[in-house]
Amino acid sequence: MPTSKQLPLSLGRDNCYFTFDGETYRFELWTDPPEAMYWSTYKVKASHLKVFDANDKQVYGPAKEALLNELDEERKFFTNRDR
């Protein structure tokens, strides 16, 4: 059960999508331990993300960087909200 220090997200390893420059990408978030993906204090790194295009080819570069920034902004929002 998530605590107040955890992100209220349902990120997993399937069916996670985001939009960048009008394109929709599927992504997977792999953290160690797996529960860390829900912690507002856990900083997601680029190596934790796998981003795929419509053809299921892994994507690198601007789309992955945009997703990483978005996740970090969301983490900061929920961290500050709990204070």
N, CA, C and O atoms as a printed pandas DataFrame, in Angstrom:
     atom_number atom_name residue_name chain_id  residue_number  x_coord  y_coord  z_coord
0              1         N          MET        A               1    0.841   -1.180    0.000
1              2        CA          MET        A               1    0.000    0.000    0.000
2              3         C          MET        A               1    0.887    1.244    0.000
3              4         O          MET        A               1    1.757    1.362    0.862
4              5         N          PRO        A               2    0.693    2.191   -0.953
5              6        CA          PRO        A               2    1.526    3.384   -1.012
6              7         C          PRO        A               2    1.374    4.252    0.234
7              8         O          PRO        A               2    0.283    4.380    0.791
8              9         N          THR        A               3    2.478    4.840    0.656
9             10        CA          THR        A               3    2.440    5.782    1.769
10            11         C          THR        A               3    2.441    7.196    1.202
11            12         O          THR        A               3    2.493    7.381   -0.014
12            13         N          SER        A               4    2.384    8.187    2.076
13            14        CA          SER        A               4    2.369    9.574    1.609
14            15         C          SER        A               4    3.681    9.965    0.946
15            16         O          SER        A               4    3.735   10.965    0.229
16            17         N          LYS        A               5    4.729    9.200    1.171
17            18        CA          LYS        A               5    6.015    9.487    0.549
18            19         C          LYS        A               5    6.169    8.792   -0.803
19            20         O          LYS        A               5    7.226    8.889   -1.426
20            21         N          GLN        A               6    5.153    8.106   -1.255
21            22        CA          GLN        A               6    5.228    7.386   -2.515
22            23         C          GLN        A               6    4.373    8.077   -3.562
23            24         O          GLN        A               6    3.341    8.669   -3.247
24            25         N          LEU        A               7    4.809    7.996   -4.804
25            26        CA          LEU        A               7    4.043    8.588   -5.894
26            27         C          LEU        A               7    2.756    7.820   -6.124
27            28         O          LEU        A               7    2.774    6.589   -6.159
28            29         N          PRO        A               8    1.647    8.512   -6.282
29            30        CA          PRO        A               8    0.376    7.824   -6.538
30            31         C          PRO        A               8    0.221    7.489   -8.011
31            32         O          PRO        A               8   -0.766    7.866   -8.642
32            33         N          LEU        A               9    1.189    6.788   -8.549
33            34        CA          LEU        A               9    1.166    6.404   -9.957
34            35         C          LEU        A               9    1.032    4.906  -10.064
35            36         O          LEU        A               9    1.402    4.163   -9.154
36            37         N          SER        A              10    0.510    4.484  -11.165
37            38        CA          SER        A              10    0.438    3.054  -11.413
38            39         C          SER        A              10    1.354    2.741  -12.584
39            40         O          SER        A              10    0.913    2.248  -13.622
40            41         N          LEU        A              11    2.623    3.032  -12.404
41            42        CA          LEU        A              11    3.594    2.721  -13.445
42            43         C          LEU        A              11    3.924    1.252  -13.354
43            44         O          LEU        A              11    3.964    0.675  -12.267
44            45         N          GLY        A              12    4.150    0.676  -14.455
45            46        CA          GLY        A              12    4.492   -0.726  -14.443
46            47         C          GLY        A              12    5.375   -1.035  -15.612
47            48         O          GLY        A              12    6.067   -0.167  -16.145
48            49         N          ARG        A              13    5.343   -2.253  -15.994
49            50        CA          ARG        A              13    6.186   -2.653  -17.100
50            51         C          ARG        A              13    5.390   -2.869  -18.369
51            52         O          ARG        A              13    5.966   -3.246  -19.390
52            53         N          ASP        A              14    4.080   -2.645  -18.342
53            54        CA          ASP        A              14    3.313   -2.679  -19.586
54            55         C          ASP        A              14    2.270   -1.574  -19.602
55            56         O          ASP        A              14    1.864   -1.049  -18.565
56            57         N          ASN        A              15    1.860   -1.248  -20.792
57            58        CA          ASN        A              15    0.774   -0.296  -21.021
58            59         C          ASN        A              15    0.999    1.073  -20.390
59            60         O          ASN        A              15    0.053    1.686  -19.895
60            61         N          CYS        A              16    2.221    1.555  -20.401
61            62        CA          CYS        A              16    2.524    2.915  -19.970
62            63         C          CYS        A              16    2.862    3.707  -21.226
63            64         O          CYS        A              16    3.714    3.302  -22.017
64            65         N          TYR        A              17    2.193    4.827  -21.401
65            66        CA          TYR        A              17    2.363    5.611  -22.617
66            67         C          TYR        A              17    2.556    7.079  -22.274
67            68         O          TYR        A              17    2.094    7.553  -21.237
68            69         N          PHE        A              18    3.251    7.798  -23.166
69            70        CA          PHE        A              18    3.353    9.247  -23.063
70            71         C          PHE        A              18    3.451    9.804  -24.476
71            72         O          PHE        A              18    3.789    9.089  -25.419
72            73         N          THR        A              19    3.150   11.092  -24.604
73            74        CA          THR        A              19    3.168   11.748  -25.912
74            75         C          THR        A              19    4.296   12.762  -25.947
75            76         O          THR        A              19    4.487   13.529  -25.004
76            77         N          PHE        A              20    5.039   12.758  -27.041
77            78        CA          PHE        A              20    6.135   13.697  -27.250
78            79         C          PHE        A              20    6.112   14.118  -28.711
79            80         O          PHE        A              20    6.137   13.270  -29.602
80            81         N          ASP        A              21    6.065   15.408  -28.960
81            82        CA          ASP        A              21    6.021   15.958  -30.327
82            83         C          ASP        A              21    4.940   15.308  -31.185
83            84         O          ASP        A              21    5.168   15.005  -32.356
84            85         N          GLY        A              22    3.774   15.095  -30.602
85            86        CA          GLY        A              22    2.646   14.555  -31.349
86            87         C          GLY        A              22    2.682   13.053  -31.573
87            88         O          GLY        A              22    1.767   12.502  -32.185
88            89         N          GLU        A              23    3.712   12.386  -31.096
89            90        CA          GLU        A              23    3.834   10.932  -31.237
90            91         C          GLU        A              23    3.613   10.282  -29.876
91            92         O          GLU        A              23    4.036   10.818  -28.852
92            93         N          THR        A              24    2.951    9.133  -29.867
93            94        CA          THR        A              24    2.740    8.391  -28.629
94            95         C          THR        A              24    3.756    7.265  -28.548
95            96         O          THR        A              24    3.942    6.508  -29.501
96            97         N          TYR        A              25    4.407    7.166  -27.401
97            98        CA          TYR        A              25    5.423    6.151  -27.163
98            99         C          TYR        A              25    5.011    5.282  -25.985
99           100         O          TYR        A              25    4.366    5.749  -25.046
100          101         N          ARG        A              26    5.389    4.022  -26.049
101          102        CA          ARG        A              26    5.210    3.114  -24.914
102          103         C          ARG        A              26    6.507    3.141  -24.121
103          104         O          ARG        A              26    7.591    3.239  -24.696
104          105         N          PHE        A              27    6.394    3.052  -22.791
105          106        CA          PHE        A              27    7.622    2.987  -22.002
106          107         C          PHE        A              27    7.483    1.991  -20.870
107          108         O          PHE        A              27    6.382    1.645  -20.441
108          109         N          GLU        A              28    8.631    1.542  -20.402
109          110        CA          GLU        A              28    8.724    0.651  -19.249
110          111         C          GLU        A              28    9.659    1.308  -18.246
111          112         O          GLU        A              28   10.659    1.921  -18.621
112          113         N          LEU        A              29    9.329    1.175  -16.983
113          114        CA          LEU        A              29   10.156    1.714  -15.908
114          115         C          LEU        A              29   10.663    0.547  -15.077
115          116         O          LEU        A              29    9.881   -0.200  -14.490
116          117         N          TRP        A              30   11.988    0.399  -15.034
117          118        CA          TRP        A              30   12.620   -0.706  -14.302
118          119         C          TRP        A              30   13.474   -0.127  -13.190
119          120         O          TRP        A              30   14.527    0.456  -13.448
120          121         N          THR        A              31   13.022   -0.285  -11.954
121          122        CA          THR        A              31   13.781    0.216  -10.807
122          123         C          THR        A              31   14.209   -0.955   -9.925
123          124         O          THR        A              31   13.637   -2.043   -9.986
124          125         N          ASP        A              32   15.223   -0.706   -9.109
125          126        CA          ASP        A              32   15.689   -1.720   -8.176
126          127         C          ASP        A              32   15.770   -1.074   -6.795
127          128         O          ASP        A              32   16.644   -0.238   -6.563
128          129         N          PRO        A              33   14.906   -1.431   -5.901
129          130        CA          PRO        A              33   13.881   -2.471   -5.935
130          131         C          PRO        A              33   12.673   -2.005   -6.757
131          132         O          PRO        A              33   12.502   -0.805   -6.968
132          133         N          PRO        A              34   11.845   -2.928   -7.216
133          134        CA          PRO        A              34   10.685   -2.563   -8.038
134          135         C          PRO        A              34    9.752   -1.557   -7.363
135          136         O          PRO        A              34    9.138   -0.739   -8.048
136          137         N          GLU        A              35    9.633   -1.600   -6.034
137          138        CA          GLU        A              35    8.742   -0.683   -5.313
138          139         C          GLU        A              35    9.213    0.764   -5.413
139          140         O          GLU        A              35    8.427    1.685   -5.190
140          141         N          ALA        A              36   10.476    0.975   -5.745
141          142        CA          ALA        A              36   11.034    2.329   -5.796
142          143         C          ALA        A              36   10.320    3.212   -6.810
143          144         O          ALA        A              36   10.344    4.437   -6.687
144          145         N          MET        A              37    9.686    2.610   -7.806
145          146        CA          MET        A              37    8.986    3.424   -8.803
146          147         C          MET        A              37    7.840    4.219   -8.182
147          148         O          MET        A              37    7.346    5.164   -8.796
148          149         N          TYR        A              38    7.416    3.856   -6.987
149          150        CA          TYR        A              38    6.321    4.552   -6.311
150          151         C          TYR        A              38    6.799    5.547   -5.259
151          152         O          TYR        A              38    5.981    6.272   -4.693
152          153         N          TRP        A              39    8.080    5.601   -4.986
153          154        CA          TRP        A              39    8.600    6.472   -3.940
154          155         C          TRP        A              39    8.833    7.874   -4.487
155          156         O          TRP        A              39    9.475    8.029   -5.526
156          157         N          SER        A              40    8.332    8.882   -3.816
157          158        CA          SER        A              40    8.546   10.258   -4.270
158          159         C          SER        A              40    9.990   10.701   -4.039
159          160         O          SER        A              40   10.431   11.685   -4.633
160          161         N          THR        A              41   10.725   10.000   -3.197
161          162        CA          THR        A              41   12.114   10.358   -2.915
162          163         C          THR        A              41   13.106    9.675   -3.855
163          164         O          THR        A              41   14.303    9.957   -3.796
164          165         N          TYR        A              42   12.628    8.787   -4.714
165          166        CA          TYR        A              42   13.505    8.032   -5.606
166          167         C          TYR        A              42   13.684    8.792   -6.911
167          168         O          TYR        A              42   12.704    9.107   -7.585
168          169         N          LYS        A              43   14.923    9.087   -7.273
169          170        CA          LYS        A              43   15.193    9.803   -8.519
170          171         C          LYS        A              43   15.396    8.797   -9.644
171          172         O          LYS        A              43   16.352    8.022   -9.641
172          173         N          VAL        A              44   14.483    8.824  -10.601
173          174        CA          VAL        A              44   14.559    7.921  -11.750
174          175         C          VAL        A              44   15.715    8.360  -12.641
175          176         O          VAL        A              44   15.890    9.549  -12.908
176          177         N          LYS        A              45   16.494    7.396  -13.095
177          178        CA          LYS        A              45   17.622    7.661  -13.985
178          179         C          LYS        A              45   17.268    7.198  -15.394
179          180         O          LYS        A              45   16.363    6.385  -15.581
180          181         N          ALA        A              46   17.977    7.714  -16.369
181          182        CA          ALA        A              46   17.731    7.337  -17.765
182          183         C          ALA        A              46   17.884    5.833  -17.961
183          184         O          ALA        A              46   17.197    5.243  -18.794
184          185         N          SER        A              47   18.771    5.218  -17.205
185          186        CA          SER        A              47   18.985    3.770  -17.351
186          187         C          SER        A              47   17.798    2.953  -16.848
187          188         O          SER        A              47   17.693    1.767  -17.161
188          189         N          HIS        A              48   16.902    3.567  -16.074
189          190        CA          HIS        A              48   15.710    2.866  -15.578
190          191         C          HIS        A              48   14.574    2.853  -16.597
191          192         O          HIS        A              48   13.607    2.109  -16.441
192          193         N          LEU        A              49   14.691    3.684  -17.647
193          194        CA          LEU        A              49   13.616    3.821  -18.632
194          195         C          LEU        A              49   13.927    3.077  -19.917
195          196         O          LEU        A              49   15.056    3.087  -20.408
196          197         N          LYS        A              50   12.918    2.444  -20.440
197          198        CA          LYS        A              50   12.993    1.862  -21.774
198          199         C          LYS        A              50   11.810    2.442  -22.535
199          200         O          LYS        A              50   10.658    2.230  -22.157
200          201         N          VAL        A              51   12.096    3.177  -23.615
201          202        CA          VAL        A              51   11.069    3.841  -24.414
202          203         C          VAL        A              51   11.036    3.183  -25.782
203          204         O          VAL        A              51   12.073    2.954  -26.404
204          205         N          PHE        A              52    9.817    2.881  -26.242
205          206        CA          PHE        A              52    9.642    2.173  -27.506
206          207         C          PHE        A              52    8.740    2.972  -28.438
207          208         O          PHE        A              52    7.794    3.622  -27.993
208          209         N          ASP        A              53    9.041    2.919  -29.745
209          210        CA          ASP        A              53    8.178    3.572  -30.722
210          211         C          ASP        A              53    7.042    2.636  -31.120
211          212         O          ASP        A              53    6.880    1.568  -30.529
212          213         N          ALA        A              54    6.265    3.029  -32.106
213          214        CA          ALA        A              54    5.103    2.239  -32.529
214          215         C          ALA        A              54    5.504    0.865  -33.065
215          216         O          ALA        A              54    4.689   -0.058  -33.065
216          217         N          ASN        A              55    6.738    0.720  -33.517
217          218        CA          ASN        A              55    7.220   -0.556  -34.047
218          219         C          ASN        A              55    7.962   -1.377  -32.999
219          220         O          ASN        A              55    8.638   -2.350  -33.333
220          221         N          ASP        A              56    7.836   -0.987  -31.734
221          222        CA          ASP        A              56    8.498   -1.653  -30.610
222          223         C          ASP        A              56   10.021   -1.627  -30.696
223          224         O          ASP        A              56   10.692   -2.509  -30.160
224          225         N          LYS        A              57   10.563   -0.618  -31.369
225          226        CA          LYS        A              57   12.010   -0.428  -31.368
226          227         C          LYS        A              57   12.343    0.551  -30.252
227          228         O          LYS        A              57   11.639    1.541  -30.053
228          229         N          GLN        A              58   13.418    0.268  -29.528
229          230        CA          GLN        A              58   13.793    1.139  -28.420
230          231         C          GLN        A              58   14.247    2.499  -28.954
231          232         O          GLN        A              58   14.973    2.579  -29.945
232          233         N          VAL        A              59   13.806    3.563  -28.283
233          234        CA          VAL        A              59   14.068    4.936  -28.702
234          235         C          VAL        A              59   15.030    5.583  -27.711
235          236         O          VAL        A              59   14.915    5.384  -26.501
236          237         N          TYR        A              60   15.965    6.349  -28.226
237          238        CA          TYR        A              60   16.897    7.091  -27.384
238          239         C          TYR        A              60   16.798    8.560  -27.756
239          240         O          TYR        A              60   16.232    8.895  -28.797
240          241         N          GLY        A              61   17.326    9.421  -26.945
241          242        CA          GLY        A              61   17.383   10.825  -27.300
242          243         C          GLY        A              61   16.276   11.669  -26.720
243          244         O          GLY        A              61   15.869   11.468  -25.576
244          245         N          PRO        A              62   15.775   12.631  -27.515
245          246        CA          PRO        A              62   14.845   13.636  -26.999
246          247         C          PRO        A              62   13.580   13.080  -26.347
247          248         O          PRO        A              62   13.143   13.610  -25.325
248          249         N          ALA        A              63   12.987   12.042  -26.900
249          250        CA          ALA        A              63   11.752   11.490  -26.316
250          251         C          ALA        A              63   12.028   10.919  -24.927
251          252         O          ALA        A              63   11.254   11.140  -23.996
252          253         N          LYS        A              64   13.118   10.197  -24.792
253          254        CA          LYS        A              64   13.467    9.608  -23.494
254          255         C          LYS        A              64   13.816   10.705  -22.489
255          256         O          LYS        A              64   13.433   10.622  -21.322
256          257         N          GLU        A              65   14.532   11.717  -22.932
257          258        CA          GLU        A              65   14.898   12.837  -22.059
258          259         C          GLU        A              65   13.657   13.600  -21.600
259          260         O          GLU        A              65   13.571   14.002  -20.440
260          261         N          ALA        A              66   12.700   13.800  -22.500
261          262        CA          ALA        A              66   11.456   14.493  -22.141
262          263         C          ALA        A              66   10.681   13.702  -21.091
263          264         O          ALA        A              66   10.149   14.283  -20.145
264          265         N          LEU        A              67   10.614   12.388  -21.249
265          266        CA          LEU        A              67    9.920   11.549  -20.272
266          267         C          LEU        A              67   10.625   11.602  -18.920
267          268         O          LEU        A              67    9.969   11.707  -17.884
268          269         N          LEU        A              68   11.934   11.532  -18.923
269          270        CA          LEU        A              68   12.706   11.599  -17.681
270          271         C          LEU        A              68   12.442   12.924  -16.955
271          272         O          LEU        A              68   12.254   12.943  -15.738
272          273         N          ASN        A              69   12.430   14.022  -17.704
273          274        CA          ASN        A              69   12.145   15.332  -17.105
274          275         C          ASN        A              69   10.730   15.395  -16.549
275          276         O          ASN        A              69   10.509   15.949  -15.472
276          277         N          GLU        A              70    9.776   14.833  -17.273
277          278        CA          GLU        A              70    8.384   14.827  -16.825
278          279         C          GLU        A              70    8.224   14.031  -15.525
279          280         O          GLU        A              70    7.531   14.466  -14.605
280          281         N          LEU        A              71    8.865   12.873  -15.457
281          282        CA          LEU        A              71    8.803   12.059  -14.242
282          283         C          LEU        A              71    9.456   12.776  -13.065
283          284         O          LEU        A              71    8.968   12.697  -11.937
284          285         N          ASP        A              72   10.561   13.477  -13.329
285          286        CA          ASP        A              72   11.247   14.202  -12.264
286          287         C          ASP        A              72   10.393   15.363  -11.754
287          288         O          ASP        A              72   10.330   15.599  -10.548
288          289         N          GLU        A              73    9.739   16.088  -12.658
289          290        CA          GLU        A              73    8.848   17.180  -12.248
290          291         C          GLU        A              73    7.692   16.653  -11.405
291          292         O          GLU        A              73    7.305   17.271  -10.413
292          293         N          GLU        A              74    7.150   15.522  -11.800
293          294        CA          GLU        A              74    6.051   14.927  -11.045
294          295         C          GLU        A              74    6.517   14.493   -9.652
295          296         O          GLU        A              74    5.803   14.680   -8.667
296          297         N          ARG        A              75    7.707   13.919   -9.578
297          298        CA          ARG        A              75    8.271   13.511   -8.288
298          299         C          ARG        A              75    8.428   14.724   -7.377
299          300         O          ARG        A              75    8.071   14.670   -6.200
300          301         N          LYS        A              76    8.963   15.821   -7.919
301          302        CA          LYS        A              76    9.150   17.040   -7.126
302          303         C          LYS        A              76    7.811   17.593   -6.650
303          304         O          LYS        A              76    7.693   18.048   -5.512
304          305         N          PHE        A              77    6.804   17.556   -7.516
305          306        CA          PHE        A              77    5.480   18.049   -7.147
306          307         C          PHE        A              77    4.932   17.282   -5.952
307          308         O          PHE        A              77    4.464   17.884   -4.986
308          309         N          PHE        A              78    4.989   15.955   -6.015
309          310        CA          PHE        A              78    4.430   15.149   -4.932
310          311         C          PHE        A              78    5.279   15.217   -3.669
311          312         O          PHE        A              78    4.748   15.093   -2.566
312          313         N          THR        A              79    6.588   15.414   -3.810
313          314        CA          THR        A              79    7.445   15.575   -2.638
314          315         C          THR        A              79    7.096   16.870   -1.913
315          316         O          THR        A              79    6.970   16.882   -0.689
316          317         N          ASN        A              80    6.939   17.954   -2.658
317          318        CA          ASN        A              80    6.613   19.251   -2.052
318          319         C          ASN        A              80    5.191   19.289   -1.516
319          320         O          ASN        A              80    4.921   19.985   -0.537
320          321         N          ARG        A              81    4.292   18.567   -2.129
321          322        CA          ARG        A              81    2.897   18.541   -1.695
322          323         C          ARG        A              81    2.771   17.929   -0.306
323          324         O          ARG        A              81    1.905   18.329    0.472
324          325         N          ASP        A              82    3.629   16.962    0.010
325          326        CA          ASP        A              82    3.552   16.253    1.285
326          327         C          ASP        A              82    4.176   17.029    2.444
327          328         O          ASP        A              82    4.112   16.573    3.586
328          329         N          ARG        A              83    4.768   18.169    2.185
329          330        CA          ARG        A              83    5.424   18.942    3.259
330          331         C          ARG        A              83    4.442   19.797    3.987
331          332         O          ARG        A              83    4.817   20.512    4.918
